[in-house]
Amino acid sequence: MLLFFLAVLGFSFLQAVGDLAGSFRSAAPGLDKYREIQMRDGDTEAKIAVIKVEGVISRYSFDGTGQNMVTRVRDQFKLAKRDSSVRAVLLQVDSPGGEVMASDEIHDLIEGYTEDTGNPVICSMSGIAASGGYYVAAPCEFIVAHELTLTGSIGVIMQTVNVHGLMEKVGARPFTITSGENKDAMSIFKAPDEIEADGDEKLFDELVQFYFGRFKKIIEDGRGAAQKFNRDKKDRGRPLSADWASLADGRILSGVVAYESGFVDKLGGFDDAVAVAERIIGLTDGGTASLVRYAAPFDLSGLLRFFVKADNPELKVDLGVELPRLDPGRPYYLSPAIYR
């Protein structure tokens, strides 16, 4: 009887786990999967929502659900938008940058939130907010950086390898059929002199310069709007220096240099950024806002997705501590020394 009971119990457990695992194959979780976490109580009804951009900015999926940095940031802005008590968003950036497209999407989310709600987005830079990390900070109404923050690195990088010499050494010769003369531009199999003769580098340089021009316009528009916003609010923002473009050559800037050049508005830490946000939304005479953040509840999905085959597998597991790779042909707003 005991063995029969244990067998039934075991079967029921396995069936329940199977049903639960099957549910993880569904689409990415909706907003109802997030919960609001109180980081600090305030003495007013106002809330400041803290949204983090951490790590390499990418559209690669974190797990088998299809969630990634862009979708999670989008979800959190939606949550902040639908809560009328949220008076401002504090964007906490600790990122060396990343994909051009992903950086631009997050930038647009920030602009869209401000346009739709009228609420400001204040940026607090952590250890690094470089390249794409600065790109997402640029539309914020006020930027606070620590004096030791690494920022700047304004520029674009596209990288590939050439294996023509290696192929010759091993006696292999590729045959390529294309629909047009530029379809195999910068092919890894082309001889270097062929690449030069075909003008491949010029084609890709034009593309890089296009992305670079967009980056600089994002800075001009964002800092210009921030200057107007801070002037209207009688706050102390920093205008871009006259020679700011000379620093937009890919170099890393310290928080101090960024402040002196007008890339950031204030030197300080997270608490200083909170104080700026409270001042901008009109909390004076010691009034404080509650700080909240949004997080998905912990469940077994984080474990079971490693054992369940997703309908559209997107899971990448890397057990090492390797630096991020640059996909050939993909443009990045990424700071140097952190890629390979």
Beta strands, then each sheet from edge to edge (+ up, - down):
strand 1: 35-40
strand 2: 47-54
strand 3: 86-95
strand 4: 97-99
strand 5: 121-130
strand 6: 142-145
strand 7: 150-152
strand 8: 252-254
strand 9: 266-267
strand 10: 290-295
strand 11: 332-334
sheet 1: 1+ 10- 2- 3- 5- 6- 9-
sheet 2: 1+ 10- 2- 3- 5- 7- 8+
sheet 3: 4+ 11-
end
